[in-house]
């Protein structure tokens, strides 16, 4: 299947700093990418939908000024957690929806990024 | 709104036992249904899917049938292996192309 690379896979930062997480579709184009947050032993919570070349659509309760999403190309979306605090510690997962080709519309997931805020 | 309700875990089975993980959904329109698997330390992977009523998705010995009348998509496997130990997520893709996930069911298979 198609590959989605997420980087970094884990990061530790101090409270008040900002952290950027990248999500890349390596062998396909994705006009739409999704960012999820997964708490321990819980499901994935959709945070926002990222569309290439336009503003992200955030789910209710997700602060858009805190979780900045940029989708500047068909293969890259970034999530920046600004002024991170310990409660932002979580597992963040991206997914990319394939555009065109035999896998059109299929959703592929990155391996996730573990963020720990001290 | 659209949602997925999934059987809570954790589930522990002996090798070669029969597995069922229940999943029911609520959706407007005609969603596509999916089962994803997350092995320890890895990301989610698509296990199987069904896009319309009465479709059966199957992969690696796992099966699930899209039942519109009961709004269900239960995951089954006749004989589980230790390597099947993972967390399984039921999901639907609604009319807006957004995915909604269940809470996940952790499966541990013991030799």
Interface residues (C-beta under 8 A of the other chain):
Chain A: X1 X4 X6 X32 X34 X41 X42 X43 X44 X46 X49 X93 X95 X97 X105 X106 X107 X108 X109 X110 X111 X112
Chain B: X36 X42 X43 X44 X45 X46 X89 X93 X97 X98 X99 X100 X101 X102 X103 X104 X106
